[in-house]
């Protein structure tokens, strides 16, 4: 049975979110493959980490491209982005902190561009009166990414269901933490 590289990357991202120092052996075991298979797909940890970052960045680009092309009301567009929160959680959790990614200028530039596009989406929500206008859009975009990261981690740890996460993120973004 051949394991698709995308599945290995997804599994490896979850492993490294919990244990930044996980070895290739640990990553392979948690992905359900042998270390040799992992090394055939990704010859070094650096290659694996950079492939993970590339997938995360591609996923963020895909979600934002759909949002930017969507002519639906901004409430629906934002809800669609929140429903696809995982790559933004991974971006925040992984791309901005992993040394093997930070040292790659193209990845840093792409991450910066993704964040600027996220800020633009938030500004669209502010202009429509959906999101608070009394806070900087960069703050709200960072809040979204932080909430996404928290939801993703709690889901990985089994403290919340994957289907709950978007609802919780939306509730905090749209209504804050007041009762």
C-alpha positions as CSV (number, residue, x, y, z in Angstrom):
1,X,0.0,0.0,0.0
2,X,1.4,3.4,-1.0
3,X,0.8,6.3,1.4
4,X,0.2,9.6,-0.4
5,X,2.8,12.3,0.6
6,X,-0.1,14.7,1.4
7,X,-1.3,12.3,4.2
8,X,2.2,12.1,5.5
9,X,2.6,15.9,5.6
10,X,-0.8,16.2,7.4
11,X,0.3,13.7,10.0
12,X,3.8,15.2,10.4
13,X,2.3,18.7,10.9
14,X,0.2,17.4,13.7
15,X,3.1,15.6,15.3
16,X,5.4,18.6,15.1
17,X,2.7,20.9,16.5
18,X,2.8,18.9,19.7
19,X,6.5,18.0,19.7
20,X,8.9,20.3,17.7
21,X,11.8,18.0,18.4
22,X,10.1,14.9,17.1
23,X,12.5,12.6,15.2
24,X,11.9,11.2,11.7
25,X,11.3,7.9,13.5
26,X,8.6,9.3,15.7
27,X,7.0,11.2,12.7
28,X,7.0,8.0,10.6
29,X,5.5,5.9,13.4
30,X,2.7,8.4,14.0
31,X,2.0,8.5,10.3
32,X,1.8,4.7,10.3
33,X,4.7,4.2,8.0
34,X,8.3,3.0,8.3
35,X,11.2,5.4,8.7
36,X,12.5,4.1,5.4
37,X,9.3,5.0,3.6
38,X,9.3,8.5,5.2
39,X,12.9,9.0,4.1
40,X,12.1,7.9,0.5
41,X,9.4,10.6,0.4
42,X,11.4,13.2,2.3
43,X,15.1,12.5,2.5
44,X,15.8,14.8,5.4
45,X,13.9,16.5,8.2
46,X,14.6,19.9,6.6
47,X,13.0,18.7,3.3
48,X,10.0,17.4,5.2
49,X,9.6,20.6,7.1
50,X,9.9,22.7,4.0
51,X,7.3,20.5,2.2
52,X,5.0,20.9,5.2
53,X,5.3,24.7,5.0
54,X,4.7,24.6,1.2
55,X,1.5,22.6,1.7
56,X,0.3,25.0,4.5
57,X,1.0,28.1,2.3
58,X,-0.7,26.5,-0.7
59,X,-3.7,25.6,1.4
60,X,-3.9,29.2,2.8
61,X,-3.6,30.6,-0.8
62,X,-6.4,28.3,-2.0
63,X,-8.8,29.3,0.8
64,X,-8.0,33.0,0.3
65,X,-8.3,32.8,-3.5
66,X,-11.8,31.3,-3.1
67,X,-12.7,34.1,-0.6
68,X,-11.4,36.8,-2.8
69,X,-13.3,35.5,-5.8
70,X,-16.5,35.0,-3.9
71,X,-19.2,37.6,-4.6
72,X,-21.4,36.4,-1.8
73,X,-22.2,38.6,1.2
74,X,-19.1,39.1,3.4
75,X,-20.8,37.1,6.2
76,X,-20.8,34.0,4.0
77,X,-17.3,34.6,2.7
78,X,-15.9,35.0,6.3
79,X,-17.8,31.9,7.4
80,X,-16.3,29.9,4.5
81,X,-12.8,31.0,5.5
82,X,-13.4,30.2,9.1
83,X,-14.7,26.8,8.1
84,X,-11.3,26.2,6.4
85,X,-9.4,27.5,9.5
86,X,-6.8,24.7,9.7
87,X,-4.2,26.0,7.3
88,X,-4.3,29.4,9.1
89,X,-3.8,27.6,12.4
90,X,-0.8,25.7,11.0
91,X,0.6,28.9,9.4
92,X,0.5,30.6,12.8
93,X,1.7,27.5,14.7
94,X,4.3,26.2,12.3
95,X,5.4,28.5,9.5
96,X,6.2,31.5,11.7
97,X,8.2,29.5,14.3
98,X,10.0,26.6,12.6
99,X,13.7,27.5,12.0
100,X,13.8,25.4,8.8
101,X,11.0,27.6,7.4
102,X,12.0,31.0,8.8
103,X,15.4,30.7,7.0
104,X,13.6,30.3,3.6
105,X,12.9,33.8,2.3
106,X,10.3,32.7,-0.2
107,X,8.3,31.0,2.6
108,X,8.5,34.1,4.8
109,X,7.4,36.3,1.9
110,X,4.5,34.1,1.1
111,X,3.5,33.9,4.7
112,X,3.6,37.8,4.9
113,X,1.5,38.0,1.7
114,X,-1.1,35.6,3.1
115,X,-1.3,37.6,6.3
116,X,-1.8,40.8,4.3
117,X,-4.6,39.1,2.3
118,X,-6.2,38.0,5.6
119,X,-6.0,41.6,6.8
120,X,-7.8,42.7,3.6
121,X,-10.5,40.2,4.2
122,X,-11.0,41.5,7.7
123,X,-11.1,45.0,6.4
124,X,-13.9,43.9,4.1
125,X,-15.8,42.5,7.1
126,X,-15.2,45.8,9.0
127,X,-16.4,47.9,6.0
128,X,-19.6,45.8,5.9
129,X,-20.1,46.4,9.6
130,X,-19.8,42.7,10.5
131,X,-16.5,43.0,12.4
132,X,-15.5,45.7,14.9
133,X,-14.3,48.9,13.3
134,X,-12.7,50.2,16.5
135,X,-9.8,47.8,16.4
136,X,-7.1,47.5,13.8
137,X,-7.6,45.0,11.1
138,X,-4.2,43.5,11.8
139,X,-5.3,42.8,15.4
140,X,-8.5,41.1,14.2
141,X,-6.6,39.1,11.6
142,X,-4.1,38.0,14.2
143,X,-6.9,37.2,16.5
144,X,-8.5,34.9,13.8
145,X,-5.1,33.1,13.3
146,X,-4.7,32.8,17.1
147,X,-8.2,31.4,17.5
148,X,-7.6,29.0,14.6
149,X,-4.4,27.8,16.2
150,X,-6.1,27.3,19.6
151,X,-9.1,25.4,18.0
152,X,-6.7,23.2,15.9
153,X,-4.6,22.3,19.0
154,X,-7.7,21.6,21.1
155,X,-9.0,19.4,18.3
156,X,-5.7,17.5,18.0
157,X,-5.8,17.0,21.8
158,X,-9.4,15.8,21.8
159,X,-10.8,18.7,23.8
160,X,-13.2,19.7,21.1
161,X,-14.7,18.3,18.0
162,X,-13.4,19.3,14.5
163,X,-17.0,20.4,13.6
164,X,-17.3,22.6,16.7
165,X,-14.2,24.6,16.0
166,X,-15.5,26.9,13.2
167,X,-18.6,27.7,15.3
168,X,-16.4,28.6,18.3
169,X,-14.1,30.7,16.2
170,X,-17.0,32.6,14.6
171,X,-18.6,33.2,18.0
172,X,-15.5,34.8,19.4
173,X,-14.8,36.8,16.3
174,X,-18.3,38.1,15.9
175,X,-19.4,38.4,19.6
176,X,-16.2,38.4,21.7
177,X,-16.2,36.6,25.1
178,X,-19.0,38.4,26.8
179,X,-22.2,36.6,27.6
